[in-house]
Amino acid sequence: MIPRTLLRLFLTLSFSLVALNSAQAHWSLDNQASTLSFVTVKADHVAEVHTFDVMSGTIGDAGELEISIELASVNTLIPIRNERMQAMLFETSLFPDATISASVDIEALAGLAAGATQMLQVEFTLAMHGDSNSYVADVLVSRLQGGIVASTMKPIIVTADSYGFVTGVEALREVAGLPSISRAVPVSFTVVFNQGR
């Protein structure tokens, strides 16, 4: 029969190893289950929702988060407009990707019970088109059986002048024959990270 003190020590070590393995497991973004959308407003009051269809990302053992967005995957539901955005706005031949970088508490995420949720404020950096800017996002995190899902609680406002997009926005406005296109864009996301080894 195992002495009670030895059994207690064994259980403590077992739980510690499980928590450590969970924290150190590899986390990867599920592109099919994730969404990144932004809203443009043209002619003063016509709003349209667009998405990026290709993303990849990881969360490292120390909580370092990296998400790469393929800008050529912009999807406005109009092929010619997709091509114009790629060439005239994002200049994807020169700047193919946008990158989100952040640091998250990976132990806290791994420690959430399946089905539990937690609201977090996440500071992150968005780099694209040769420029980099910092933002703060209010995020709702939900623990899945094999990962997490994180969604913005409110949109993040990204402006054209922060990334040298003013010339591109003006070029798009002219080619489309529009009186105006907003230079401030609300961005929202839902990202799913699956946990594995």
C-alpha positions, 0 to 999 in steps of 0.5 A: 500500500502506498503511503499517503504522503508519497501518494500526495507527492505523486499526484502533485508531480503528475498534475504539474507535469500535465500543466507543464506539457499543456503550456509547452505544447505547440499552438497553431492557427486553424486558417479554416476556422479563423476570420479576419474582416475589415469594413470600407466606406465609400461615397460617404455612406456605402459600407462593405465587409471584406476578408483575408482568406489566408492566414497562418500563425503560432504561439510559442512556448514562452507565449510569443504570438505571430500571425501572418496574413497573406495580403493577396488573399484579400476577398471583396467578392469582386475579382477586379476589385481584389486585383486593384487592392492587391496592386494599387493599395497593398502592393503585394509584389513588394509587401506580400504579408502583414504580420501581427506580433504579441505576447500572451500568457500561455500558462493562463490560456492552457490552464483554462478549463474546456468551455471556460472564457476570459476577457483579456486586453492584448497589446500587439504590433501590426506590421505591413507595407513597410510600417509598424504600429501598436494597438490594444485589443479587447479580446474574449478567449474561450478554451476549446477541448484542443485549443482556444478561440479568441475574438475581438470584443470591438473593432480595431481602427486602422488608418491609411496614413499609418501605413502609407496607404493614402496614395493607394486609397486615392488611386482606388477612388479615382479608378472606381470613379467614387467621390470618397473612400474612408481612410479609417477602417474597422478591423475585427477577427476571430482566430482559432489556435489548435494545441498539439505536440 
